[in-house]
Amino acid sequence: MWSIDAARSALLMIDMQNDFVLEGAPMEVPMARKRLPEMVTAVAACRQAGIPVIYTRHVLLDSFDVSPLETTYNQRLQTVGMRRGTNGVEVVEELKPEADDYVLDKHRYDAFHNTPLKSVLATIRGLNTVDTVIIAGTLTEVCCESTARSAYMNDYKVAFLSDATGGRSEAAQNASLDAIGTFFGRVLSTADMEQEIGTTA
């Protein structure tokens, strides 16, 4: 089993947007809001260790249906949620990106699909330096898990933060953690991550 090498890692903060996190938002995920303190800690620890922070934002369009199967299965998204140019797509204030962070928009659950993520990871620390992605954010069982699986398929080590990801339910959360930890990477707490990257107080 491997440990996280801070010098070869990047943090992916998945879809922590107002439309997913704020109370009463169209796609509200209460667990994501509840776990904001751990996510804030994860981001701060990674910045302290010199680990780049990459934010993803799930973005839909009013001009055309850019994710037709998604809006077919979740018909509410045909009219509301994550619309380009609205406050709903913005990262929540508690996790607001800084000037040196990278913000990546996507239209599918998997952050690698038709985005520059692979190129960003290949260059953000120097050519082909990053070999590990640390994953936090929401929804655990949808975009976080889809991205974790894709990272594994692209030969990245996956460190999946159990207490800094938020799903629709405890059952969904635990099912994803079991799948990731069994087949696709390591599941660890934010405190475990801090210890491995050398930022524990």
C-alpha positions in Angstrom: 0.0 0.0 0.0 1.2 3.5 -0.8 1.2 6.7 1.2 0.4 10.1 -0.1 3.4 11.9 -1.4 2.7 15.6 -1.1 5.2 16.5 -3.8 3.3 14.3 -6.4 -0.3 15.1 -5.4 -3.2 17.4 -6.4 -6.5 17.9 -4.6 -9.7 17.7 -6.6 -12.6 19.5 -4.8 -15.6 18.3 -6.7 -18.7 20.5 -7.3 -19.0 22.3 -4.0 -21.3 24.8 -5.5 -24.1 27.0 -4.0 -26.8 24.9 -5.8 -25.6 21.8 -4.1 -24.7 23.2 -0.7 -26.9 26.1 0.4 -30.0 25.3 2.4 -33.0 25.3 0.1 -30.9 25.2 -3.1 -32.3 23.3 -6.1 -29.9 20.3 -5.7 -29.3 20.6 -1.9 -27.1 17.9 -0.4 -27.2 18.4 3.4 -24.3 16.0 4.0 -22.1 18.2 1.8 -23.0 21.2 3.9 -22.5 19.3 7.2 -19.0 18.3 6.1 -17.8 21.7 5.0 -15.5 22.0 8.0 -13.5 18.9 7.0 -13.4 20.2 3.4 -12.1 23.5 4.6 -9.4 21.7 6.6 -8.5 19.6 3.6 -8.0 22.6 1.4 -6.0 24.5 4.0 -3.8 21.5 4.6 -3.1 20.9 1.0 -2.2 24.6 0.4 0.1 24.4 3.4 1.8 21.4 1.9 2.1 23.0 -1.5 -0.5 20.7 -3.1 -2.4 22.4 -5.9 -6.1 22.7 -5.5 -8.4 22.1 -8.5 -12.0 22.9 -8.2 -14.7 21.4 -10.5 -18.0 23.0 -11.2 -20.9 21.2 -12.8 -22.5 23.5 -15.3 -25.7 23.2 -17.3 -26.9 25.6 -20.1 -30.2 27.3 -20.9 -29.3 27.6 -24.6 -29.3 23.9 -25.2 -29.4 20.6 -23.3 -25.7 19.9 -22.8 -26.3 16.9 -20.6 -29.5 15.3 -22.0 -29.4 12.0 -20.2 -28.8 13.7 -16.9 -31.8 16.0 -17.4 -33.9 13.0 -18.6 -33.2 11.1 -15.4 -33.5 14.1 -13.2 -36.2 16.2 -14.9 -36.0 19.0 -12.4 -32.7 19.9 -14.0 -34.5 20.8 -17.3 -35.4 24.1 -15.7 -33.3 24.8 -12.6 -29.9 24.2 -11.1 -26.2 24.8 -12.0 -27.0 27.2 -14.8 -24.0 28.9 -16.4 -23.7 32.5 -15.3 -25.7 32.2 -12.1 -24.6 32.3 -8.5 -25.7 28.6 -8.2 -22.6 27.4 -10.1 -20.2 29.3 -8.0 -18.1 27.5 -5.3 -19.4 28.2 -1.8 -17.8 31.1 0.1 -16.2 28.8 2.7 -14.2 27.1 -0.1 -13.7 30.1 -2.3 -10.9 29.5 -4.8 -7.8 31.6 -4.5 -5.8 33.1 -7.4 -3.5 30.2 -7.8 -6.2 27.5 -7.8 -7.6 26.0 -11.0 -11.3 26.0 -11.6 -12.6 23.6 -14.2 -16.1 23.4 -15.6 -17.7 20.1 -16.6 -20.9 18.9 -18.1 -20.7 15.2 -17.0 -20.3 13.5 -13.6 -16.7 12.4 -14.5 -14.4 15.4 -14.2 -12.1 13.8 -16.8 -14.8 13.5 -19.5 -14.3 16.2 -22.3 -12.4 18.5 -19.9 -8.8 19.6 -19.7 -8.3 17.9 -16.4 -5.8 15.3 -17.7 -3.7 18.0 -19.2 -3.9 20.1 -16.1 -2.8 17.2 -13.9 0.0 16.4 -16.3 1.5 19.9 -16.1 0.3 21.7 -12.9 3.4 20.7 -10.9 5.8 20.1 -13.8 5.5 17.6 -16.6 4.0 14.3 -15.4 4.8 15.0 -11.7 1.4 14.4 -10.3 0.6 10.7 -9.8 -2.0 11.0 -7.0 -5.3 12.7 -6.7 -7.0 13.5 -3.4 -10.8 13.6 -3.9 -13.3 15.6 -1.8 -16.6 17.2 -2.4 -20.1 16.1 -3.6 -22.0 14.0 -4.6 -20.0 11.1 -3.2 -21.7 8.4 -5.1 -22.0 10.4 -8.4 -19.4 12.9 -9.4 -16.8 12.1 -6.7 -17.0 8.3 -7.4 -17.2 8.8 -11.2 -14.1 11.0 -11.1 -12.3 8.6 -8.7 -12.9 5.6 -11.1 -11.8 7.6 -14.1 -8.6 8.7 -12.2 -7.8 5.1 -11.5 -8.4 4.2 -15.2 -5.9 6.9 -16.1 -3.3 5.4 -13.7 -3.6 7.9 -10.9 -3.5 6.8 -7.3 -6.8 7.8 -5.6 -7.0 9.1 -2.0 -10.7 9.5 -1.3 -11.6 11.5 1.8 -14.3 9.7 3.8 -15.3 12.7 5.9 -14.8 15.4 3.3 -17.2 14.0 0.8 -21.0 14.2 1.0 -23.6 11.9 -0.4 -27.4 11.8 -0.5 -27.6 9.3 2.4 -25.4 7.4 4.7 -26.1 4.2 2.8 -25.0 5.8 -0.5 -21.9 7.3 1.2 -20.9 4.0 2.7 -21.5 2.0 -0.5 -19.2 4.4 -2.5 -16.5 4.3 0.2 -16.6 0.5 0.1 -16.3 0.3 -3.7 -13.5 2.9 -3.8 -11.6 1.3 -1.0 -11.9 -2.2 -2.4 -11.1 -1.6 -6.0 -10.1 1.9 -7.0 -8.0 3.6 -4.3 -7.5 4.4 -0.6 -10.3 5.7 1.6 -9.0 7.8 4.5 -10.0 10.6 6.8 -8.9 14.2 6.5 -6.8 13.8 9.6 -5.1 10.7 8.1 -4.4 12.8 5.0 -2.9 15.6 7.0 -0.6 13.2 8.8 0.6 11.7 5.5 1.3 15.0 3.9 3.0 16.4 7.0 0.6 19.1 8.1 -0.8 17.7 11.3 -0.4 20.2 14.2 
